[in-house]
Amino acid sequence: MKKILLCCSAGMSSSIIVKNMRKAAQKHNLDVVIAATSGSQVPLYVSKVDVILIAPALVYEFERLKKIARPYGVRVFLIGREDYGQMNGETILLKLLTKIEQIEQEEMKMDSFTRIIESKLMPIAVKFGSNKVLTIIRNAMTASMALLIIGSIATLLANIPYEPVANFLAPANNFFNTISSCTTGVMALFISASMGFYASDILGTKPFPTLVTSISAFLITQYDVKTGIDVAGFGSTGLLTAIAVGFTTVYILWLFEEKNIVIRMPEGVPPAVSDSFSSLLPAVVILGLWTFISVVLGFDVNTQVQTLMSPLSSAISTPWGYGIYHMLCGFVFFCGINSAVVCNVALPFILANGAANEAAVAAGQAPIYAATYGVDTMIWGGGTGVTIGLVLLMSFIAKSKYFKTLGRMSLAPGIFNINEPVIFGTPICFNPIFFIPFVILPGVLAISTVLLMEAGIIAMPTIGMVPWTIPPILIGFFMTSGAISTTIWAFLVVIISIIVYYPFFRMADKQQYEKELSDSKELTDQTI
């Protein structure tokens, strides 16, 4: 049953229209209740009705009454002057019900899409986002980003492709190579330490004993009884081992503390000494376990872990796997969850690919992998979902004031790949209009980029780690040490983003523009 409240000035006209509307309801067998009141009395009845109809003479009250009705979910419409003047209650009622039905059908389509995402897919994304293992990996990787970026810049300066500049910088090559070797060249060592530290924070073990035990266990996996520690494993080849060792270390320490299998020191002993002895027994087990595996059994842990993880690593490095990865990143952000929940899974492999490329270039060989951090940044021009095109469209061709303002506010952050303002301001989250460009486009660009690089049409990335805030067009230049082909492709990514977003943005902009017109003067959508 629809409960309709007619709001008008005092006089006979309102009672005549209400009477005519009630007759029309009986004639068409409609389940509605109709009443009338003055504008000042609306707050008394707004919680008891579904729809408020406003007489043309009270158009100046429209915005005020809309604000009153909004918290109660009550729809507010303005009666057309012609219908009101003719006292045509039947036409007014039928137009009203038709308008409501149209609105509800549109909302149902939107709601059904949103319900599917919220009920079926959102729980999965939330579970990923709150997963302790993925959180530890994310924190451990992020902690080393600054050093890896410094190392990658040093690699770039040591391998400038432009001969005059390369000759000028040649005397400083040892300087740059030292920085590179002691940052990206030992990334696995950094990760083993940060894994121990951040895992202890989440699982509640003692931070410093966990950290040093994790490093020690990792060093054991890189030890050769004949040649000693193999520092080659400190780079990309030992990255997955560092993660595996870090988890093993923390969980054994946590298990011993949970089961109270620790050496307790008497009161009065300094906390540092007490913490050290409490980790003694689990440390013996951890170091003994990895020594048995690496030395007694003679396992090459790096090779075994890489073999175990090779299906996932290989999948991400293929055009189709890389495309799916980028679509998943867009999808979880579309659900309102930061894409880091997906990136965390792929990041170890992405960073390892970049480090392998840098090592190959340093050895005078061609880079191997397209799926690297720099390519991620290029594909996410403007941020996750390639939103640089959307921001440019908003800034320069939007008809609606809202999108024009949002675009200009988001332009500076968007140039540096920060797009939360546009994602949540548009909004893109749960908005079916933007599903295709935001989720599908990054996947298509990822597949295309890998295929073009593997075919030799554009240059592979030579730099593994670049700042993710480098503007979209410049990223192609920096990650390839100045290759023109990839720089042009980075420019085309921006153009493609504009072209693909255009029809979807025009649709959203038209809706917003019409809403602004109706809210400000014409009241088109609210007039029946």
Helices and strands as residue ranges (DSSP letters): E 2-7, H 12-27, E 32-37, G 39-41, H 42-45, G 46-48, E 51-54, G 56-61, H 62-69, G 70-72, E 75-78, H 81-85, H 89-116, I 117-121, H 122-129, H 132-143, H 145-158, H 163-169, G 170-172, H 173-181, G 184-186, H 187-203, H 207-221, E 223-224, E 228-229, G 231-234, G 236-238, H 239-258, H 271-278, H 280-291, I 292-296, H 301-317, H 319-334, H 340-362, H 373-379, H 388-397, H 401-415, H 420-425, G 432-434, H 435-435, I 436-440, H 441-454, H 472-479, H 484-520
